[in-house]
């Protein structure tokens, strides 16, 4: 997994030993198996859905939906809660999550993730960047490659 940070965005990429369809389905149909509880699947442009962990939640609107290539979610509602961190409730509000999927090798897909607007100045940056590293680099990858992710389900 490769992670970079700029003053504007958090980015990471991971090589997954699977085809683009499996990665795409993990992002659009299996969120609850690698990240958190989801109220509906982000199945097309304009769809809104909520991901939650107990009292913490984020509501997203799908703004780009190109099967097996690119999916973008815009955070339209946020109730981010993490013990010991103040002022983070709405830090994700207005940020965009870009999921770019590309064939890297015959039997592998490169997933490039950019959380546009998640910046080092955010109070939640360290916790959020560590969480993305885990959920994308471990949980989502393991779900697609081995059939079992490790979501944060409460």
C-alpha positions in Angstrom: 0.0 0.0 0.0 1.2 3.5 -0.8 0.0 6.5 1.0 0.8 10.2 0.3 -0.4 13.4 1.9 -0.6 16.9 0.4 -1.8 20.0 2.1 -5.2 19.4 0.3 -5.9 15.7 0.3 -5.3 12.3 1.8 -4.4 9.6 -0.8 -3.6 6.0 -0.7 -3.5 3.1 -3.2 -3.5 -0.6 -2.8 -2.9 -3.5 -5.2 -5.6 -6.1 -4.9 -5.2 -9.6 -6.4 -8.6 -9.6 -8.1 -10.4 -8.2 -11.2 -11.8 -4.7 -11.3 -15.4 -6.0 -10.9 -14.7 -7.5 -7.5 -13.1 -4.3 -6.3 -16.0 -2.2 -7.7 -18.6 -4.4 -6.0 -16.8 -4.1 -2.6 -17.1 -0.3 -2.9 -20.7 -0.3 -4.2 -22.4 -3.4 -2.7 -20.3 -4.7 0.2 -19.4 -1.6 2.4 -20.8 -3.3 5.5 -18.4 -6.2 5.0 -15.2 -4.0 5.2 -16.1 -0.6 6.7 -19.3 -0.1 8.8 -23.1 -0.4 8.9 -24.7 1.0 5.7 -28.4 1.8 5.2 -28.4 1.4 1.4 -26.0 0.6 -1.3 -24.5 3.4 -3.4 -25.8 1.9 -6.6 -25.7 4.9 -8.9 -25.3 8.7 -9.4 -27.6 10.7 -7.0 -28.0 7.9 -4.5 -27.6 8.9 -0.9 -26.5 6.5 1.8 -25.3 6.5 5.4 -22.3 4.7 6.9 -22.3 4.5 10.7 -20.4 3.2 13.8 -22.8 3.5 16.7 -23.5 7.2 17.2 -21.0 8.3 14.6 -22.2 8.5 11.0 -21.5 10.0 7.6 -24.1 10.5 4.9 -22.9 10.5 1.3 -24.3 11.4 -2.1 -22.9 9.5 -5.1 -21.7 12.1 -7.6 -19.8 9.9 -10.1 -20.6 6.3 -10.9 -18.6 4.7 -13.7 -18.8 0.9 -13.2 -15.4 -0.7 -12.7 -13.5 2.6 -13.1 -14.5 5.5 -10.8 -16.9 6.2 -8.0 -17.1 9.5 -6.0 -19.1 10.1 -2.8 -19.6 13.6 -1.4 -20.2 13.9 2.4 -23.4 15.8 2.9 -24.0 15.1 6.6 -21.5 14.2 9.3 -21.7 13.3 13.0 -18.1 12.2 13.5 -17.4 11.1 17.1 -14.0 9.9 18.5 -13.1 9.9 22.2 -10.7 12.6 23.1 -11.0 14.6 19.8 -12.9 17.9 19.9 -14.3 19.9 17.0 -14.4 17.0 14.5 -18.2 16.4 14.3 -18.5 18.0 10.8 -14.9 18.0 9.5 -15.8 15.6 6.7 -18.8 17.8 5.5 -18.3 18.7 1.9 -15.3 16.4 1.4 -15.3 14.0 -1.5 -14.1 10.4 -1.6 -12.8 9.3 -5.0 -12.4 5.6 -5.7 -10.4 5.0 -8.9 -10.1 1.4 -10.1 -7.6 0.3 -12.8 -6.2 -3.0 -14.0 -2.6 -3.2 -13.0 -1.7 -6.7 -14.0 -3.5 -9.6 -15.6 -4.9 -10.7 -12.2 -4.6 -7.6 -10.1 -6.3 -4.2 -9.7 -5.0 -1.0 -8.4 -7.4 0.9 -6.2 -6.4 4.5 -5.8 -8.4 6.4 -3.1 -8.4 10.1 -2.5 -10.2 11.8 0.3 -10.4 15.2 -1.2 -10.6 17.8 1.7 -9.2 15.5 4.4 -6.2 17.7 5.3 -3.5 17.5 8.0 -5.0 20.6 9.7 -8.1 18.6 10.6 -8.4 17.6 14.2 -9.3 14.1 13.1 -6.6 13.8 10.4 -4.3 11.3 12.3 -7.2 9.1 13.4 -8.9 9.3 10.0 -5.8 8.6 7.9 -4.9 5.6 10.1 -8.4 4.3 9.8 -8.4 4.7 6.0 -5.1 2.8 5.9 -6.7 0.0 7.9 -10.1 -0.1 6.2 -8.7 0.1 2.6 -5.3 -1.5 2.9 -6.4 -4.4 5.1 -10.2 -4.9 5.5 -11.4 -4.1 1.9 -8.3 -5.9 0.4 -8.9 -9.0 2.6 -12.6 -9.0 1.7 -11.9 -9.0 -2.0 -9.0 -11.3 -2.0 -10.1 -13.8 0.8 -13.8 -13.2 1.1 -13.6 -11.8 4.7 -13.2 -8.2 5.7 -13.0 -6.7 9.2 -15.5 -3.9 9.4 -16.2 -1.7 12.4 -19.7 -2.9 13.2 -21.3 -2.0 16.5 
